[in-house]
Every structure is written in C-alpha cells, then in structure tokens.
Amino acid sequence: MKKPHKHAELIKAWADGAIIQAKSGGGGWYDLKIDLENAFEYRIKPEPKPDFYGFMKIDKWKFFQVIASSNWMEITKDQEPEHNLKITFDGETGKPKSAEVLK
C-alpha cells in the first residue's frame, strides 16, 4: 500500500463536510474556501496500462502466427522457436514502441 498523504485525515474530513482552517507564520487561523464543485471536473488518476507484446514469425516476407501477450514469460518454451519477432506496443495508445528480432 502507498504511504498516505501527510494531510490524508484532513482531506477526508473536508470531504465529509468539515470546515478546514489554515494559518501562515505567526498569523491567526482562517477558514479555507475550497471549491471543487464548480471550477473543473475531477477524477482519480488512473493507473497506466502496461505495455503488451506481439510475437510473430516472418519467413520470406510472409507473416505467420501472431500471439499477443502482456508478459513475455507467458509464452511457453514450446512457442519460442516458432517466433522470430517481438513487437512491444504502448499500453496507453496501442501503437508499436519497438521491435526485437528473436534468435
């Protein structure tokens, strides 16, 4: 689990309707006006999608079997000799990022 934000309890209390106060230096406490309702839309940032891989065999400019995988280790030893090209795709965009010739 990630380490909680240093103001996690304060943020949760604000979300439950508490009035949050602040002070700066030697000044007194004052109520903060936090308005998340009207200015923008908000969300929790999604976790990035992992890259995924495609494996294929190219022989005399003909394409053969393609296997898509999110993890290189999912390809069994029986399948490895069948493929001579590994293409890495960006998990967010689905576009190719790199290609590796397998021996």
N, C-alpha and C positions, 0 to 999 in steps of 0.2 A: 504494500500500500504506500502511496505517496505521502510525504510529510505534509500535515495540514498547514495551511497558510497561518501566519502569526496572528491574524485577526479573524480566524475562522469563526470563533464563538460570537464575536461582534457582528460579523456579516450575517450569520444565521439568525441572530436576534433581530437585526434590521429586517430581514426577510419575513420574520414573524410579526412585524409591526412595531418594534421598539424604536424610540427616537434615539439617534446616535449623536453624541456630543464630541467636540474636539477642542483642543487648546493649543496655542502655539507659544513656545517660550514661557515667559512669566505671565502671559495674559490669562484671562478667565475662560471658563468653559462656555461654549456656544453650541446651539443646535445646528446640525448639518442638514441642509436640504438636498437630499439625494433623490433625483427624479429619473428613474429608469423607465417609467411607463410611457412618456410622451416623445422623447427625443429620437430614439432609434429602435430597431429590433435587436434582440439579444439572443444568444444561444451559448451552449457549452461547446467549445471547440471539439470537433470530432477527432478521434484518433486517426492518424494517417493509415491509409490502406497499404498493406505490404505489397512489394513488387511480386510479380509472378513470372513464371518461366514457360517457354515453349521449347520442345525438343523435336527435331526432325532429322530425317536423313535425306541428303541431296546426293544423287548419283546421276551423272551425265545430264545435268540440268533438269532432272525430273524430281519432283517433290514426293516424298513418301510420308508415312505415318507421322502425325503431329500429336504430341502429348502435352497438354497444359498442366502445369503444376505450380503450387505456391511455394514448394520446398524441393530443392534438388534431391534431398535424401528420400523423397517419396518414389523416385524412380529406382526400380529394383535392379540388381546386378544383371538379371536376365535381359533387361531392356537396354542397358547402357550401350552394348556393342551395336545395337540397331540404329543409334542416332549419332550423327556427326556434327550437329549444330545445336547450340543452346542460345536462345534469344531471351533476353531479360526485358520485361515490359514494366513500365511505371504503373504502380498500383493505383495512383490517382487518375491519370489520364488514359491509361490503357495503351499508350504509344510505346514503340520499341525504344529502349535505352541503350542496349548494347547487344552484340552477338559474339559468341565464342565458338571457335572451331574445336570440336572434341576429337581426341585421337583414340 
